[in-house]
Amino acid sequence: MKKATFLRLPEFDDEKETRILKMNEFFLYGKSMIGQKQNKTVGNSISYYQVIGKTNLGIEYAPIFDYMESD
């Protein structure tokens, strides 16, 4: 994922807030995952989540493991 795209990913501390996301949207959830924005540089491995389903109770999501690319 391009560095600029990664830095713009929405961040969430509370899972209830993620209900606003749409299918296939990427996001960061939790302190350590959000902290990657400050700690990772181009070429480092990064992780984030992708929405894979939505229900009345919330969203279903899956982890994505990737590398940060230059812009």
N, C-alpha and C positions, 0 to 999 in steps of 0.2 A: 504494500500500500504506500502511496506517495506520502511524504512527510506532512505536507500541508493538509491533505485529506485526513490523515490520522489526527492531527492537532485540532481539527474542527469537529471530531466525533462528539456527539452529545454524551454528557456524563450524568450518572445517577448514583445516589447513595441509598435510595429507598426503592425497593422493587415495585412498589405501588405506582411510582411516578412513570415507570416504563410503559404504562398502558397507552400513552400518547404516540408511541412508535408505530410505524407501518410495517407491513410485510417486507422482508429482505433488507430492512434498514440495519445499519451497523451502530453499535454503541459501546460505551465503557460502563462497567458496573463494579463498584467497590473501590476502596482506597488504594489498594496495590495496583489495580488495573489502571485507575485514573493517574496514579503516580508515574506511569510509564511516559506520560507526556513530558515530564521534566527530566527523566533519567535515561531515556533511550535516544540513540542517534542513528543516522543513516547506516544501514548494514546490520543493525541489531535486530534480534527477534522481538516481535510484539504479539500481543494477543488482544482480542476484542470479541464481542458477541454479535451474532446476526439473528434477527427475528425470523423464525421459521414457522410460526403459527400464532393465531390469535383466538382466544375464547372469551366468553363472558367473564371469566375469572381473572384474565390477564393475558400475558404473552408466553409463548414457548420460544426458547432461544438456544443456540448452539455456539460453542466456542470456535473461534477461528485463530489459527496460528500462522503467522505471516512474518515477513521481514520489512523493515522500513526502507523505502527507496527514496532516492533524491528526487526533487521536483523537476 
